[in-house]
Structures are given as structure tokens and as C-alpha cells.
Amino acid sequence: QVQLVESGGGLVQPGESLRLSCAASGFILDAYAVAWFRQAPGKEREAVSCISQIDSTPAYSDSVKGRFTISKDNTKNVVYLEMNSLKPEDTAVYYCNIGTYWGQGTQVTVSS
């Protein structure tokens, strides 16, 4: 069964950190590029980061570059998004994506 399950979201203060996880079942991660998207209230879903399937090359949107780090553990079939120096504008539901498959999302709220 193909499934993506995100976890790790929560409520944090500005400047704090969170690590999101995306557990993939039904996929062999080193055969797929994996992306993280986010959607804030009233806004379109936007790409945040992705990691390539062959050599795990990461890419980031300008809004998170230098603060977020994507990585994956092929042995555990999990993709991570380490988020540092969080800002209120990072508040959104974060989704994991492989091809046409999406997880259910995990809420990240950054507020003082």
C-alpha cells in the first residue's frame, strides 16, 4: 500500500526549531525524488524543498534557504525536514509529496 505519513509539526515560538518526518510505505525512496510543500491559510500550496533520488541533491525555495535542511534515510524510508530559525510566516500545513502521492499534512504554527 502506497502511503505517506507526516509527523513532527507543532506550535513553536519564533526562532525555534522543528523536525518534520515523512514516513513512506510502498516506495523505495532512493528511486524517487521527494518534496515538501506547505500551504498557509488563504494561500496556494507552495514547494519548500526537494531531494533528488539519485544523489540526494537538495533544493530549497528562497524563503527557507539557509534555515531548512532536507534529508532522507533510505534504510528507514523516511524523509526529514529540519526547520530552524522559524518565523511566523512559516506557519502552514506541511505536506510530503512523491509524484502524485501526498500525505495528510502536519500543522506547523510559529507564534509568540
N, C-alpha and C positions, 0 to 999 in steps of 0.2 A: 504494500500500500504506500502510495506516494504521499508524503506529509511533511510540512514544515511547521515547527512549533517554536515561537519566540518566547523568551523569558528575560527577566532582569530589569524590567522597567520599574519606575517608582517616582516618588516625589523627593527632589533634592533642592538644595539652595544653589544660587549662582556661584560658580567657581568649583563646585563639587564634581564628582565623577560617578559614572555608572558603567557597567559592562553588560551589554546585551548578548544573549546567546540565541542561536538558531540551530535547533536540532533537526537534521534532515534524515528522513527514513524513505527508503525506496530509491535513493540516489547514491551514486558513488561520487563523492564530492570532487575528486581530482579529475572527473570527466566533465565538470560543469563550471561555468562562471556563476558566481553568486553575488547578489546585490542586496544592499539595504536601501529602502526607501522610507520616507516619512510623509505624513500628512497632518498638517495643523488644521484646526477648525476654520472652516470657510476658505481653505486654500486647496490647490491641486496637490496631488501626490508628487513628490519630487525625489529624484535619485540623490542619495547621500554618498554612497561608496560602493565599490565593487571589487571583486578579487578574481583574477583570471584562473582558468582551470589548469593551464599547463605549468606555469611557473609561479603562480600565486602573486602575480604583479597587482598591486593595489592601485586604485584610483579614487579620488575624492572630489566632491564639489568644493567650490571656492569657499563656501560658507563654513565648512568644517575642516578644511585642510589645516594641518598643524595641531589640531585638537583631537581628532578622531583617528583611530587606528583599526583597520580591519585585518583579521587573521582567520586561519582555519586549522582545524585538527582533523586530518583525513582519517586518522585511526578511530576517532570518536564520532566522525561525521557531524561535526559541529563547526559553525562559523560564528565568530565573535565580532562585536563592535565595541571597542573600548572608547568611551567618551569622556574626555577631560575638559576642564575649564568650561563647564556647561553654562549656557546663557539662557535667559527666559525665552528667547526666540528659537531655542532648540526644542521647546515644548511641542510635542506631536505624538501621534501613534506611529511607531516604527515597525516596518514590515520587512520580512525576509522574502527574497524572490529568486526562483530558478526557472528560467524560461517562462512558461505560462502559469507556473505554480506560485501561490502566495500563502504565507502564513496568516494567522488570525490577527497578528499585531500585538504589540505591547506598548502601554502608555508610558511616556516619559513626560514628567512635569517639572519644570525648573522655576521655582518661585521662592521669594523670601517671605 
